Amino acid sequence: MPISRHLIRLPLLIATLTAHQGLRGQATMGVDEYQPRSTLRVAAHPVSRARFPFVDVHGHQGGLRTAADIDALVVKMDALNMRAMVNLSGGSGERLANLVRLTASHPGRFITFANVDFSGVGEPGWTERTVTRFEADVRTGGAGGLKIFKNLGLDVKDAAGKRVTVDDPRLAALWEKAGELGVPVLIHSGEPEPLFEPMDRFNERWLELKVHPGRARPPARYPRFEEIMSEQRRMFRKHAHTTFIAAHLAWRGNDLAALGAMLDSLPNVMTEVAAVAHELARQPRNARAWMIRYQDRVMLGKDTFNPEEYGAYFRIFETADEYFDWIRPYAGGWKLYGLDLPDDVLRKLYWENAARTYRSLRQ
C-alpha cells in the first residue's frame, strides 16, 4: 500500500486513539459506582401518605425506651397514615412486658411480638421451658404473636452442633401452642434465592453480592434454598391449626405461580411484602393479577422504619407510574412499575387482612 494512503488515514487513527485515551480514565470506575440517571421523561406521581390507613405488619422497634420515644414515633406514623405497627422485636420476659406497658399509652397502635432464644435446643427440658416462657409472654406479658428470625434453618445449631431445621420436631410444641393461644407466627426462613447461587455472570444479584459479600449463602456452609423452603412448607402443613405469616412473600416474589400454589395448598398461611415489593413492581401486569387473585392473603410490611421510604411502597401499589427506582440500589437493580391496585384490594392489603389476623385489631 502506498505511503500516501497511510498518511490519509493517520488523522482518523490519532482521533481514535485519543478517544480511547479519554475513556481509559473512566474505565477505572467500578461497576458498583455506575448509577446512570435515566433520561426517560414520563409522568410521576410520588406518594408520601397512604391512601387508606394501614398496618405495618413487619416492623422492628427494639430501641424504644421512654414514653417520649413512643409519642415521637406515633407522630411519624400519623404522617404516613399508619394506624398500627407490629413490633416484631419484643424479646421475652420482662423486656417484652415493659415494651407492652410502654406502648399502652397509645391503645391500638402497637402489637408487640415475642421472640425465642434457640440456644440449647436439644438439651433436656428445652422444649418445655421454651413453650412455658412463650405462653407466659402471651398470657401475662401481652405479646400478640411470635416472630421467628432467619437464623432458624440457617445458623441455629442444637446442643450436638447439628443444624436445626425449620421443621425440627423439637419445635412442634411451640407452633402448636401459638395455635392454641390464637396468635400468629411470623417466620422469616431463608434469603432471596440468588444469594444461594454461584456469584457468577448469570446471577442477577451479582452486584449486591459484590457490594455486600456477607449476604452470600454458599453451599459449603448453608443448605440449599429449596431445602429450607421445603422445610418451611412441611412445618406449615403439619400445624394446620396455627396461623403462619411467611415473611417477605416467602422469598417467592420472583415466582408468583409457586407462591400462589403454596397459598392454595395451605389455608393457614398469610404473607407480606416487607423488603420485596420491588419483586412485584418489575412484573406489574402479572403481579397486579396475582394480587387481585390473592387479595385476602397479603399484608403490608416494610421491615425498617424509615418514614421517607414508605412512599416507594405506596407508589407501587397505588399508582400506574413507570420506570422508577427502588429504595435499595443493589437489590436487583431493575426499574419499577406501579400496580395501580383497585381500592378494595388496597384496603385489604393495608388494613383488612391484618385486622382478620391480629385479634387486638378486631377489638
Summary of the structure (lengths in Angstrom):
residues: 363
radius of gyration: 24.6
end to end distance: 92.7
largest distance: 97.7
contacts: 1090
relative contact order: 0.13
helix: 45%
strand: 10%
